[in-house]
């Protein structure tokens, strides 16, 4: 079973709007159908933004790896 991936886009103003206009914006698209996600990207483009996809995954597998490594290290220390 895979971990659901959170989908976020970063909207970056094009051209001079980056300096004088609104700054970067972030939008969460997790759970939206693909067509709606594309429509949002197209609208942001029409409003003068570049879009960048940002994928945030669950760090649980990393935390489990750290815990296992710490337990192994503790067991090795006890055996010395």
C-alpha positions as CSV (number, residue, x, y, z in Angstrom):
1,X,0.0,0.0,0.0
2,X,1.5,3.4,-1.0
3,X,1.3,6.6,1.0
4,X,-0.9,9.3,-0.5
5,X,1.1,12.1,-2.0
6,X,0.1,15.7,-1.2
7,X,0.1,17.8,-4.4
8,X,0.8,21.5,-4.1
9,X,1.6,24.1,-6.8
10,X,3.7,27.2,-6.4
11,X,2.5,30.2,-8.5
12,X,5.4,32.5,-9.5
13,X,4.6,35.9,-11.0
14,X,5.9,36.3,-14.6
15,X,7.9,39.3,-15.6
16,X,7.9,42.6,-13.7
17,X,4.9,41.5,-11.6
18,X,7.4,39.6,-9.5
19,X,8.8,42.8,-8.2
20,X,5.8,45.2,-8.2
21,X,2.8,42.8,-8.0
22,X,1.7,40.1,-5.7
23,X,4.4,37.6,-4.6
24,X,4.4,33.8,-4.8
25,X,1.3,31.9,-3.9
26,X,0.8,28.2,-3.0
27,X,-2.3,26.1,-3.8
28,X,-3.1,22.6,-2.5
29,X,-4.6,20.4,-5.2
30,X,-4.6,17.1,-3.3
31,X,-7.8,15.3,-4.0
32,X,-8.9,17.4,-7.0
33,X,-9.5,15.6,-10.3
34,X,-6.8,15.9,-12.9
35,X,-8.9,18.1,-15.2
36,X,-9.6,20.6,-12.4
37,X,-5.9,20.7,-11.5
38,X,-5.1,21.5,-15.1
39,X,-7.8,24.1,-15.3
40,X,-6.3,25.8,-12.2
41,X,-2.8,25.8,-13.8
42,X,-4.2,27.2,-17.0
43,X,-6.0,30.0,-15.2
44,X,-2.9,30.9,-13.2
45,X,-1.0,31.1,-16.5
46,X,-3.7,33.4,-17.9
47,X,-3.4,35.6,-14.8
48,X,0.4,35.9,-15.3
49,X,1.9,33.2,-13.2
50,X,4.3,30.3,-13.9
51,X,3.4,27.2,-12.0
52,X,5.7,24.7,-10.3
53,X,4.5,21.3,-8.9
54,X,5.6,20.5,-5.4
55,X,5.0,17.0,-4.1
56,X,5.1,16.4,-0.4
57,X,5.2,12.7,0.7
58,X,4.6,11.3,4.2
59,X,7.9,11.0,6.0
60,X,6.8,7.9,8.0
61,X,9.2,5.5,6.2
62,X,12.1,7.8,7.1
63,X,11.0,7.9,10.8
64,X,10.7,4.1,10.9
65,X,14.2,3.8,9.4
66,X,15.6,6.1,12.1
67,X,13.9,4.2,14.9
68,X,15.2,0.8,13.6
69,X,18.7,2.2,13.3
70,X,18.5,3.6,16.9
71,X,17.2,0.3,18.3
72,X,20.0,-1.7,16.5
73,X,22.6,0.8,17.8
74,X,21.2,0.5,21.4
75,X,21.3,-3.3,21.2
76,X,24.9,-3.3,20.0
77,X,25.9,-1.0,22.8
78,X,24.2,-3.3,25.4
79,X,26.1,-6.3,24.0
80,X,29.5,-4.6,24.5
